[in-house]
């Protein structure tokens, strides 16, 4: 018994660290996107819409076959008549029952290709519904991408603030020692102390901003708030070495063939065009083939009993039914006219979507170009401020400049570093947006 208990303890102690490690495992961008897909109600609704369209398609295909109905009826009647004879006069009541059963079937032979066009239209709607699922997935992916990069920037800002705070802490310790030795003035000491307190506040604010961004990302993923949630930090410098295409015309021509929103609009236009044919079909003749087989029993047909009468009186029938519309009070003309207008509206929607897509791509290319040039300029600024700070730090340590000049140089470096960091992640975001329009997978 004790051995079993020890064995269980060993197993549990071996599993728990793995569970904790799994819970604390950093999420990659792909992990976040997949989690959001799995927990998205919008994607579930899109899947349900696809299931409905599949049912409509199946039903429209079944309409080409014959139907079959079993009909049955039973009638019981009673009459009361006054009968007169030479020997007797009286009221007599007569009762009878009738039972009939029949099988009826009908199949449409021709109805202006309405069945064929309905099937084709439902196939188009199913394809559009499938594409809507991809649209929802891509929309979620873009939202997760933006939030993910914002969170990465927040993490980097926390790291930068931590480094700056550690550097200021050392300078504050040095200032305390130098003040005690009477090397620096009280004003310089207080300036360093004030800078240390300011850097503390900046560090706390950076951590709070990171927390807010983490929560926003988890909420986008529909994940319950988890304090152990972390994300993977990619090699930003390596990613920035990849040069993105910024030719708007090239990207637009590629995007036209792969963007789900454009595909859905094209399919909706095709479906609307089929509505015209379906409306026109109502003016065509309809030819159907029908048949039935039935039998019946009546108690009035004496002396045939129930079983004999029911088995002998079989009545089969078959026939063609032709219906030719002659006058429908402008119903067909009105439906055709409305279908043409709706088709025109779908065409206009497609034009608008293509125009919007072109504008979005042009803006994305412009943003990517600006972000890249801004990043290069800020890199030069940072390098210059870093050189200036290194010189100021050495001069301040030797007492050659006062704290005001030193802190000005230090704050200029911090500002340049923050701007450069933000520019890096902005370049990354803009490059990934370009990748999206080119149909590339949103991954790091």
N, C-alpha and C positions, 0 to 999 in steps of 0.2 A: 504494500500500500504506500509506504514511504517512498519507495523507488518510483512508483507511478507519479506521486506528487512532485518529486524532484524533476522527473522528466517533463511534466507539464510546465513547471516553472521555467525550465531551460527553453522550451518551445516558445512560451509567452515572451520571455525576455529576448528571444531572438527575433520575434515578429514585431514587437513594439517599436524598436529603433527603426526598422524598415518602414513601418507605417508613418512614423514621425518624419522620416526622411522623404517619403513620398508626398506627405502633406506640405513639406517645406521646399520641395523641388521647384526651382525657378521655372516660370512659364515662358516659353518662347512666343514670338508673334504668331506662329502657326498654331501653337497650343491655345492661345487666347481666341483666335478666330474659330477654331474647331469647337471649343467650349461654347462660344456664343452661338454657333450654328445649331448645336445640339439642344440648346435651351431657348431657342427663339420661337416664340409663338407665331411670329409672322411667317417663318418658313413652314411651320406646321399648317398654318392656314393655306399657304400656297400649295402644299402637298395635298391638302383636302380638296382644293379646287381642281387639281389634276385628277384626283380620284373621281370627282363628279363628272368631269369631262370624259373620262374613260367610260363611265356608265352611260352617258349620253351617246357616245360613239357605238357602244355595244348595242344599245337599244335601236339606233338608226339602222344598223346592219340587220337586226332581226326583223325590221319592218319589211324587208324584201321577201320574206317567207310567208307562207299561209298562216292564217289563224285557225283556231278550232274551238267551237263552243258546244257544250252539251246543254240542251234545253229540255225541260220537262214541265208538264202541266197536268193538273187533275181538276176536273169540274164535277161537282155534285149538284144536281138540280131536282127540284120537287114541284109537282103540279097537282092541283086539286080541281077535278071536273065533276059536273053534275051529269049523271048518266040516267037515261030514261028508257024503259022497256015496257012491254005489255004486262009483265009480271012484277016489275020492281022499279022503284025510283030511289036513287040515293047519290050522295056525294062520295066520290072515290079519289084517293090520293095516290099518285104514281111518282116513283123516285127512280132516278138513273144516275149513273156515274160514267165519266169519260176520262181516260188517261192516255196521254201521248208523250213520247220521248223521241228526240231527234238530235243528230250530230250535224253541225253546220260549219262550213269552212269557206274562206274566201282569200284570194291572192290578187294583188294588184299587178296587172300586166303592163300598163302604161299610164303615167300621170305627168307627162311633160318633163321627164328626167328629174322629178322632184326628189325621189328617193336617193338617186345617185348624187345629186348636188348636196343633199342634207348630210350624207355620209362624208363627202369631201369637206364640207364646212366644219363638221365636228372633228375631223382629223386636223384641220387648221387650228381650231380652237384648242385642241389638246396640245398641239405643238406650242402655241402661245402660252398656255398654262405651264408647260414644262419650262419654258424660257423665263417665265415670271419667277420661278424658284431660283434660277441663277441670278436674276436681278436682285432679289432679296439677299442672297448670299454675298453678292458683290457690294451692296450697300452696307451691310454689316461689316464686311472686311475693311472697307474704307474708313468707317467710323472707328473701328478697333485700331487700325493703323495710325490714325491721327492721335487718338488717345494714348496709344503705346509710345509713340515718339515724344509726345508731351511729357509722359511719365519718365522716359529716359532722360529728357532734358532736366527734369526736376531732380532726378538722381544725381546727374552730373553737377548741378548747382549746389546740392548738399555736399558733395565731395569737395568742390571748389571752396565752399564756405568753410568747411572743416579745415582744409589746408591753410586758408587765410587766417582762421581763428588761431590755429596752432602757431603760425608764424608771428602773429601779433602777441600771443601769450609769451613767446620767448623774448620778444622785444620789450614787453612790459616788465618781465623779470629783470632784463638787463637795465631797463630804465630805473627800476627800484634800486638796484645795486649802485648805479651811477649817481642817483640822487643821494643815496646814503653817503657816498664818497664825495659829494659836492661837485661832481663833474658837470651835471646838467642842471638847468634852472627848473624851478617849480612849474613854470609855464610849459616847458617841454614835457615834463613828467605828466602833467595833467592832460596834455594833448594825447600822449600815448595811452594813458588810462582811459580817456574818452573813446579813443579808437578801439580799444579792446572791448569796451562795453558795447560799442556800436556793432562790432563784428559778431559778438555774442547774439545780439538781436537779429542780425542778418542770418546767422546760422539757424536760430530757432524758427524764423520765418520760412527759410528754405525747407526745413523739415516739415513744417505745417503744410506748405504748398505740395510737397511730395505726398503727404498723407491724403490730401484732397484729391490729387490726381490718381493715386492708387484706388481710392474709393470710386472715383468716376469710371475708371477702367473696369473694375469689378462689376459695377452696376450695368455698364454696357454689355458685359458678358452674362448678365443675369446670375451672377455668382453672389451668394451671401457674403457679407463682409467678413474677411478672415485676416487677422493681424499677421499671420505668417506668410501671406501671399507676397511673392516677389516675382520679378521678371528678369529674363536674361538680357545682359548688356552686350550687344554685338560690337564688333571691331569697326567703329565709325570711320576711322582713318582709312581702313581698307575699303570700306564701302564707297567712300568719297572718291576713290581713285577710278571708279567706273564712270565713264563719261556717258551721259544720257543723250539720246537724240532729241533735238529741239526744233526740228523742221515740222512746223504745224501742218503743212499740206500732206507730207508723208504720213504723219501720225493719224491725220483725219481719214485718209484713204484706207489705212489699216483698220481703224476703229469702226468704220462704216460696216465692215463685214463681220465684226465680232461683238459689237455692243449689244447686250440683251434688249435694251430699250428700243433700239432700232429694229431688231428682229421682231419684237412683239408688235410694234407699229406696222411693220410690213405684213405680218400675219393677220392683224386686225383689218387692214385694208383689203386683203384677199378675202377674208370672211365677209366683209361688207359687200364686195363685188358678187359673191355667191348669193347674197340676199336678194339682189336684183333678179337673178335667174329663178330663185324660189318664188318671188312675187309674180314673175311672168308665167310660171308654170300653172298658176291658178286660172289662167285663161285658156289652158289646153284641155282637150277631152281626157276623160279618165276611163280606162277600160279595166274591168275586173272579171275574174273567173271565179264562180261560186258553185258550191254543190252542197247537198244535204242528203241525209238518209234518216228515215224515221218510221215509227210504227205507233199504233194506238189500240186502245181497247175501249169498247162501249158496252155497257150492260143492256142496251136496247137491242143489240144484235143477237137475239136468241135463236138457235140454241148453241151458238159458238161459245165455248167456255173461255176463260181468261187466257190460259196458256196457248190454246190453239189460235185464238184471234191475234194475240201479241206476236206470235211467231210467223203467222202467215201473211199478215198485212204489213209488209215492208214496202216503203215508198221512197225509192231513190230519185234524186233529181240533180241536174247539172245545167249550168247556163252562163251566158256572158252578160255582163252589165256594162252599158256604155252611158256615160254622163257627159253631155256637151254643154258648157256654159254659153248662154246666149246674151243675157243681160244681168249684170250684177251691181247695178246702181253705182258705177264708177269705182267699185271697191278695188279691182285689180289695178286700174290706172293710178289710183291714189297710192296704193302700196308700192308700186313700181317707182313712182315719183319720189316718195319718201325714202325708198332704198337708195335711189340715185343721190339724193341730198346727203344721206348719211355716209355714203361712199366718198363723196366729195369732202365731207368733214374729216373722215379718216385720212384722206390724202393730205389735207391741210395739217393734220396732227403730225404726220410723218415728216412733212416739210419743216414744221416748227422744231421737231426733235433733232433733225439733221442740222438745222441752223444753230440750235442751242449746243449741240455736240461740237460743232466747229468753233463756236465762241469759247466754250469751256477749254477746248484743246489749245486754242490760241492764247487764252489767259494762262493756262498751265505752262505752256512753253515760255511765255514772257516771264512768269514768276520764277521758273527754273533758271532762266538766263540771268535775271536780276539777283537771285539768291547766290548763284555761282560767282558772279562778279563781286557781289558784296562780301562774300566769304573770303575771296582773294585779297580784297582791300583791307578787311579787318585782320587778316593774318599778318599783313605788313604792319598794320598799326600795333598789333600785339607784340610783334618782334621788336619794334622800336621802343614801345613802352617798357618792355622787359629789360632791354639794355639800359634805358634810363633809370629804371628802378634799381638794377644791380649797382649802378654807379652811385645813386643816392643812398642806398643802404650802406655801402662802404664808407661814403663820406660822413653819414650820420654816426656810424660806429666810431669814426675817428674824431667826431666833434666838429667837422668842417661845415656842416649846415645845421639849421635848427629843425625842430620837429615838424613845423608847419610845411616846410619845403619837402621834408621826407615823406610825410603823410600824404601830401598832394601827389607825389610821384607814385606812392603805393596805391592810392585810390584810383589813379589813372590806369594803373596796371590791372587792378581788379575789374574796373569798368570795361577795359579792352578785352579781358579774358571772358567776362560774361557775354559781351556782344559776340565774340568769336564762337563761343560755345553755342549760343542761340543760332548763329548763322550756320554752323555745322549741321545742326539737326533740322534746320529749315531746308538746307540743300538736300538732305536725306529724304525729307517728306516730299519735296517737289519731284525728286527723281523717281520715287515710288509711285507718285500720281501719273507720271509719264509712262512708267511700266504698266500701270493699270490700263491706260488707253491703248497700249500696244498689245494687250492681252497676256502679259507676263504674270506669273504667279506672285502674289504679294507676300514675299518672304525676305528674310535677311540672310 
